Amino acid sequence: MKKRNVLFTFQFLLIFTLLSFLYSCETDQNKPTAQKPTLVSTAISDITQTSAISGGTIVNDGGGAITTKGVCWFTSENPTISNFKTSDGIGTGIFTSKINGLFPGKLYHIRAYAINSEGVGYGPDIAFTTISSTSLSIGDTCQGGIIFYLNGTYPNQYGLVCAQNDQGTSVPWYSQGYIYYGTTSTAIGSGQTNTSSLVSILGNGYYAAKFCDDLVLNGFDDWFLPSRDELGLMYTNLKNNGFGNFTNSSYWSSSEYDYLNAYAQYFSSGRQSCNNKFHSYSIRAVRVFGVLQGTRSGGSLSTRDSTKFNIIQENISTN
């Protein structure tokens, strides 16, 4: 009888252990697996000679508590927390990071980061250049692009930068019909308004103004298609001086000529012409940088550049 009880007890323990193991396995299988956090990096702002502001937004904590978050930076792409970093608290949501200890006139890369039990998640890489210890110049890299128009006095200089490479090499001005919109200007400082007006009128589609308006580059999303005179400055101040990686092809401006044509510029010779809107040319996006008349980027630019503006405009054609 005693042997029978021992055997029964042994069988009970064996069955209990087996059931506990199976339940544990089922529970583990049903339990969600944690992942690294998902986040985006905030565009750079308030750039000085030695500091800047950025941050990030934690889109998903990955199923684990966020124990540290901030931004990391270095002089090469895709920095990690083993480089320089900030620590800006815990938890999800939007956070702001102050980056200090930078050197004047130097290119940096930053990424937002967040840490949970599974490791480190990073946001997209954003590049920016600190303000030089001396005045900015045409051809300098600044706030996402290359300076081709400059006004004001240091340290309150402002102007226009263009992207460092073309955004397209075969893009029509517009290809859905011949209509004169009559909402654009050719002047310096009008490219942003031109682009906004055209996109508002024309809507979605594959055309030059929309292509630039949709661009997000180096942490900035306020790019636009340059006006005729802004495009001329890009040729004179950059292409002629070996800056900007421009080709010798034609580039579209955002300035309309009539119902059939818009202004383009040949970067092989500098000649501007009025060409059929259905033609496909290269495009180079532009943005405003700096503080304009006490406001943030987006105010009116002076239409005069007494030292640099000298475009070639000969034999205007309508081919």
Backbone torsions as a table, in degrees:
resi	resn	phi	psi	omega
1	MET	NA	-41.4	179.5
2	LYS	-62.6	-41.1	179.2
3	LYS	-62.8	-37.9	-178.2
4	ARG	-65.5	-39.5	179.1
5	ASN	-65.5	-40.8	178.3
6	VAL	-62.9	-42.2	179.8
7	LEU	-64.4	-41.9	178.9
8	PHE	-62.6	-43.1	179.2
9	THR	-62.9	-41.6	179.5
10	PHE	-62.7	-43.6	179.9
11	GLN	-64.6	-40.0	179.3
12	PHE	-62.1	-46.2	179.7
13	LEU	-63.0	-39.2	180.0
14	LEU	-63.8	-45.8	-179.9
15	ILE	-65.4	-42.7	179.9
16	PHE	-61.5	-42.6	179.2
17	THR	-64.1	-42.8	-179.3
18	LEU	-64.2	-44.1	178.8
19	LEU	-64.5	-39.3	178.1
20	SER	-63.2	-40.2	179.4
21	PHE	-64.6	-44.8	-179.4
22	LEU	-65.4	-39.7	178.2
23	TYR	-64.5	-39.6	178.9
24	SER	-63.7	-42.7	179.6
25	CYS	-63.9	-41.7	-179.4
26	GLU	-65.1	-40.2	179.1
27	THR	-64.1	-42.6	179.2
28	ASP	-63.8	-37.3	-179.0
29	GLN	-68.3	-35.2	-178.5
30	ASN	-80.5	-17.9	-178.3
31	LYS	-73.7	125.6	179.9
32	PRO	-59.3	141.3	178.2
33	THR	-86.1	126.1	178.8
34	ALA	-67.8	150.3	178.0
35	GLN	-130.5	169.3	176.9
36	LYS	-67.8	150.4	-178.6
37	PRO	-63.0	153.7	174.1
38	THR	-112.2	130.9	-178.3
39	LEU	-153.1	166.9	176.5
40	VAL	-122.4	152.0	179.4
41	SER	-91.2	144.0	179.4
42	THR	-86.1	139.4	178.8
43	ALA	-55.9	145.1	-178.4
44	ILE	-70.8	140.6	175.9
45	SER	-142.9	171.0	176.1
46	ASP	49.3	46.8	-179.9
47	ILE	-74.6	130.2	175.0
48	THR	-122.6	-167.4	176.7
49	GLN	-66.4	-32.7	-172.3
50	THR	-128.6	4.8	-176.5
51	SER	-151.6	169.6	176.8
52	ALA	-163.2	165.5	177.5
53	ILE	-116.2	134.7	173.9
54	SER	-145.6	-142.3	-179.4
55	GLY	142.9	-152.6	-179.0
56	GLY	-171.1	174.6	174.5
57	THR	-128.5	122.9	178.3
58	ILE	-84.2	110.0	-177.3
59	VAL	-77.7	-38.0	-177.8
60	ASN	-149.7	129.7	-179.3
61	ASP	-79.7	-1.7	177.4
62	GLY	76.2	8.0	-178.9
63	GLY	89.5	7.7	178.4
64	GLY	-134.6	150.5	-178.9
65	ALA	-64.2	136.5	177.0
66	ILE	-79.5	118.0	-176.8
67	THR	-97.8	-23.1	177.7
68	THR	-153.0	144.0	175.8
69	LYS	-149.0	158.6	-179.1
70	GLY	166.2	-157.6	174.4
71	VAL	-126.2	151.5	173.8
72	CYS	-121.9	153.0	-177.3
73	TRP	-148.9	157.3	177.4
74	PHE	-165.5	178.8	-177.9
75	THR	-89.6	-1.4	175.8
76	SER	-119.9	165.7	-174.4
77	GLU	-65.4	153.9	174.8
78	ASN	52.1	60.2	177.3
79	PRO	-64.3	161.6	178.7
80	THR	-126.8	177.6	-179.6
81	ILE	-70.9	-7.7	173.7
82	SER	-79.7	-11.6	172.8
83	ASN	-90.3	-148.4	177.2
84	PHE	-80.3	146.2	-178.3
85	LYS	-155.4	161.0	170.2
86	THR	-107.6	163.0	172.7
87	SER	-126.5	115.9	-170.4
88	ASP	-124.9	43.5	171.2
89	GLY	96.4	-163.0	-177.1
90	ILE	-128.8	174.7	174.9
91	GLY	85.4	173.7	-176.0
92	THR	-91.7	-176.6	176.8
93	GLY	99.7	-163.8	-177.7
94	ILE	-90.4	138.7	176.0
95	PHE	-138.2	154.4	-179.2
96	THR	-115.2	139.5	-177.9
97	SER	-127.1	131.8	174.8
98	LYS	-98.1	122.3	-178.8
99	ILE	-101.1	121.2	-178.4
100	ASN	-121.9	171.9	174.9
101	GLY	76.0	23.6	179.6
102	LEU	-86.4	167.3	178.1
103	PHE	-105.1	144.5	-178.8
104	PRO	-62.7	143.8	172.9
105	GLY	63.7	29.3	-175.8
106	LYS	-119.7	143.8	178.6
107	LEU	-82.2	128.7	177.8
108	TYR	-125.7	157.3	172.5
109	HIS	-121.5	137.5	177.7
110	ILE	-127.8	155.4	170.6
111	ARG	-143.5	138.0	170.6
112	ALA	-72.0	150.2	177.3
113	TYR	-140.7	158.3	173.7
114	ALA	-149.7	145.5	-176.1
115	ILE	-120.6	132.3	168.4
116	ASN	-129.2	-166.5	-175.5
117	SER	-64.1	-20.3	-178.3
118	GLU	-92.1	-11.4	178.4
119	GLY	134.1	-153.2	-173.4
120	VAL	-106.8	128.7	171.0
121	GLY	-105.3	143.4	-177.4
122	TYR	-122.2	147.6	170.9
123	GLY	-86.2	178.4	179.4
124	PRO	-63.6	152.2	177.2
125	ASP	-73.7	135.4	174.9
126	ILE	-126.6	132.1	179.1
127	ALA	-103.5	144.4	174.5
128	PHE	-154.1	161.9	179.9
129	THR	-122.4	129.2	177.0
130	THR	-69.1	157.0	179.9
131	ILE	-68.1	139.3	179.7
132	SER	-67.8	158.8	177.1
133	SER	-74.3	-12.0	175.0
134	THR	-120.2	175.6	-177.9
135	SER	-58.5	148.8	174.6
136	LEU	-70.7	157.5	-179.6
137	SER	-136.0	159.7	172.6
138	ILE	-57.4	133.4	179.8
139	GLY	96.5	-11.7	177.0
140	ASP	-71.2	151.1	172.5
141	THR	-85.4	128.9	-175.3
142	CYS	-155.6	128.3	173.1
143	GLN	44.8	56.6	171.0
144	GLY	93.2	-5.7	-178.0
145	GLY	-159.4	-162.7	-177.3
146	ILE	-110.3	129.6	-177.7
147	ILE	-69.6	126.1	174.4
148	PHE	-124.6	-9.7	175.1
149	TYR	-139.4	134.3	-172.9
150	LEU	-142.7	136.6	177.7
151	ASN	-147.1	170.4	-178.5
152	GLY	84.4	177.6	179.4
153	THR	-120.6	147.1	-178.5
154	TYR	-60.5	137.4	5.5
155	PRO	-94.6	14.0	-177.7
156	ASN	-102.5	47.0	178.4
157	GLN	-84.0	151.4	179.2
158	TYR	-149.0	169.0	178.8
159	GLY	164.7	-144.5	-176.2
160	LEU	-128.3	140.2	172.5
161	VAL	-122.8	150.7	172.9
162	CYS	-113.6	156.0	176.9
163	ALA	-59.2	155.7	-175.0
164	GLN	-78.6	-12.9	178.3
165	ASN	-143.5	162.2	179.1
166	ASP	-64.7	146.7	174.6
167	GLN	-92.2	-9.1	177.4
168	GLY	-175.7	154.1	-178.8
169	THR	-118.6	-4.3	-178.7
170	SER	-151.0	72.2	-175.4
171	VAL	-123.8	128.7	178.1
172	PRO	-73.8	153.2	172.8
173	TRP	-65.1	-47.1	169.6
174	TYR	-168.1	145.4	-172.3
175	SER	-133.6	20.2	-176.8
176	GLN	-106.0	2.4	178.4
177	GLY	155.8	155.6	178.7
178	TYR	-92.6	102.3	179.8
179	ILE	-136.9	139.9	174.0
180	TYR	-93.1	114.6	-175.3
181	TYR	-85.7	-33.8	173.0
182	GLY	63.9	27.2	-176.5
183	THR	-114.2	5.0	-173.4
184	THR	-111.3	161.5	178.0
185	SER	-125.2	163.9	177.6
186	THR	-100.6	-7.2	-168.8
187	ALA	-74.1	158.5	169.7
188	ILE	-62.8	132.4	-178.7
189	GLY	95.4	-1.5	-177.1
190	SER	-103.9	-7.0	-176.0
191	GLY	-60.4	-39.3	-178.8
192	GLN	-65.6	-45.5	178.3
193	THR	-66.4	-41.2	176.5
194	ASN	-54.2	-50.6	-175.4
195	THR	-63.5	-46.5	179.4
196	SER	-59.8	-41.2	-179.7
197	SER	-65.1	-45.6	-178.6
198	LEU	-64.3	-43.4	-179.5
199	VAL	-65.4	-37.5	178.4
200	SER	-64.2	-37.8	-178.0
201	ILE	-79.7	-45.5	-170.5
202	LEU	-86.9	-24.1	177.6
203	GLY	72.9	-150.0	-177.8
204	ASN	-72.2	157.6	178.6
205	GLY	148.0	175.3	-179.6
206	TYR	-103.6	92.6	179.3
207	TYR	-151.7	164.5	-165.5
208	ALA	-59.1	-50.0	-177.2
209	ALA	-62.9	-42.5	-179.7
210	LYS	-65.0	-39.6	179.9
211	PHE	-57.9	-45.9	-179.3
212	CYS	-73.1	-38.4	-179.0
213	ASP	-63.5	-32.1	-179.5
214	ASP	-82.3	-10.0	-172.2
215	LEU	-68.3	134.7	168.1
216	VAL	-121.2	116.8	-172.8
217	LEU	-144.7	131.1	178.1
218	ASN	54.1	33.9	177.0
219	GLY	85.4	4.4	-178.5
220	PHE	-117.3	141.5	-179.9
221	ASP	-125.2	20.0	-178.0
222	ASP	-110.8	37.3	179.7
223	TRP	-78.6	156.3	178.6
224	PHE	-151.0	168.7	178.1
225	LEU	-84.6	126.4	-174.4
226	PRO	-65.9	152.6	172.8
227	SER	-72.0	174.7	179.6
228	ARG	-58.2	-48.1	-176.4
229	ASP	-72.9	-30.7	173.5
230	GLU	-65.9	-40.0	177.2
231	LEU	-63.1	-38.0	177.0
232	GLY	-61.9	-40.1	177.5
233	LEU	-65.4	-35.3	178.3
234	MET	-63.0	-39.9	177.3
235	TYR	-67.6	-49.9	-174.6
236	THR	-67.0	-46.7	-171.9
237	ASN	-86.6	-27.3	-177.3
238	LEU	-109.4	-62.5	-176.1
239	LYS	-56.1	-44.5	-178.8
240	ASN	-66.7	-19.6	-179.2
241	ASN	-108.4	12.8	174.5
242	GLY	81.0	14.2	178.9
243	PHE	-100.4	154.5	164.7
244	GLY	96.1	-4.5	177.8
245	ASN	55.5	35.8	178.6
246	PHE	-76.8	148.4	173.9
247	THR	-92.1	178.3	178.3
248	ASN	-93.3	25.7	-178.3
249	SER	-95.6	-175.0	177.4
250	SER	-89.9	145.9	179.1
251	TYR	-124.2	138.5	177.7
252	TRP	-78.5	144.0	166.3
253	SER	-103.2	173.4	176.1
254	SER	-93.1	8.4	-175.6
255	SER	-94.9	122.5	179.6
256	GLU	-84.0	146.9	177.0
257	TYR	-103.5	-51.4	175.7
258	ASP	-156.6	-166.3	-175.6
259	TYR	-64.6	-24.4	-175.2
260	LEU	-100.3	-29.4	-168.4
261	ASN	-127.3	156.8	172.0
262	ALA	-135.6	162.2	-177.6
263	TYR	-77.6	136.1	173.7
264	ALA	-132.8	166.7	178.8
265	GLN	-134.9	132.9	175.8
266	TYR	-83.9	117.3	-178.6
267	PHE	-86.1	5.1	171.4
268	SER	-84.3	-34.3	-176.3
269	SER	-123.1	-18.7	-175.9
270	GLY	89.9	-0.4	-178.0
271	ARG	-74.9	134.3	175.2
272	GLN	-99.1	147.9	-179.9
273	SER	-150.4	168.1	176.8
274	CYS	-105.4	114.7	-172.6
275	ASN	-119.0	156.8	-178.7
276	ASN	-56.1	132.2	-176.8
277	LYS	-63.2	-20.5	179.6
278	PHE	-78.4	-16.1	-179.8
279	HIS	-65.6	150.4	179.7
280	SER	-108.2	120.9	-178.7
281	TYR	-129.8	178.3	176.2
282	SER	-75.9	156.6	175.1
283	ILE	-135.5	146.3	177.3
284	ARG	-134.5	119.3	-176.0
285	ALA	-77.7	154.6	-174.2
286	VAL	-135.7	152.7	172.1
287	ARG	-144.9	159.1	175.6
288	VAL	-85.5	141.5	173.6
289	PHE	-128.0	156.7	175.0
290	GLY	91.1	177.4	-179.0
291	VAL	-97.7	124.3	-175.8
292	LEU	-107.0	115.4	175.0
293	GLN	49.0	46.3	175.5
294	GLY	80.6	5.6	179.5
295	THR	-121.8	170.0	175.8
296	ARG	-72.9	168.9	-179.6
297	SER	-48.4	139.6	179.7
298	GLY	123.7	-7.7	176.8
299	GLY	-77.3	-174.2	-177.6
300	SER	-81.1	137.7	175.5
301	LEU	-93.9	149.5	171.9
302	SER	-62.9	142.2	179.6
303	THR	-93.6	13.2	-178.4
304	ARG	-122.3	133.3	172.5
305	ASP	-132.2	99.5	-167.8
306	SER	-72.2	-14.5	-174.0
307	THR	-114.0	-22.2	-169.2
308	LYS	-115.4	-28.2	-167.9
309	PHE	-80.5	112.5	-179.5
310	ASN	-154.9	67.9	-176.9
311	ILE	-77.5	156.7	176.3
312	ILE	-97.0	121.7	-177.8
313	GLN	-132.1	95.2	-173.2
314	GLU	-131.5	143.4	173.6
315	ASN	51.1	56.6	-179.9
316	ILE	-55.2	124.1	-176.9
317	SER	-118.3	165.2	179.0
318	THR	-125.9	41.3	-179.6
319	ASN	-87.6	NA	NA
